[in-house]
Amino acid sequence: MITYDEALKKALECCDEFNYFLDQTDAFVFSKKGDMSFGGIAPVAVLKDSGECINYVAFIDGDYDTTIVSEKYI
């Protein structure tokens, strides 16, 4: 299980511009507020169990618990 700080570092490797964060049950999600693109890497989900960066749509479509725990601007 990775920490928020580790996930932030990984997210910066995948996508260098974001201002919004969601803590979901199975992932830390980084994006620009309102950015819900369907291609490319952003928004990016950093899986808590492996630290892998995946596109948010792949996260939602995958077999993950997507319950939102908290959200904030960063």
TAWO-V74658 format. One line per field, one symbol per residue. ss: DSSP state (H for helix, E for strand, L for the rest). phi: phi as a letter, one per 30 degrees, with the letter a starting at -180 (. if undefined). psi: psi as a letter, one per 20 degrees, with the letter a starting at -180 (. if undefined). A space follows every 10 residues. Layout:
BEGIN
ss=???
phi=???
psi=???
END
This chain:
BEGIN
ss=LLLHHHHHHH HHHHLLLLLE EEEELLEEEE ELLLLLLLLL LLLEEEELLL LLEEEHHHHH HLLLLLLEEE EEEL
phi=.ccedddddd dddcacbabb bcccecaccb aceidbdcbi ccdcccdddc idcbdedddd ddcbdcddca aadb
psi=prrggghggg hhhhojoqjq pporgjqppp rppiolqjra hqqppophhi jppqqhghgh iamqojppgr qrq.
END
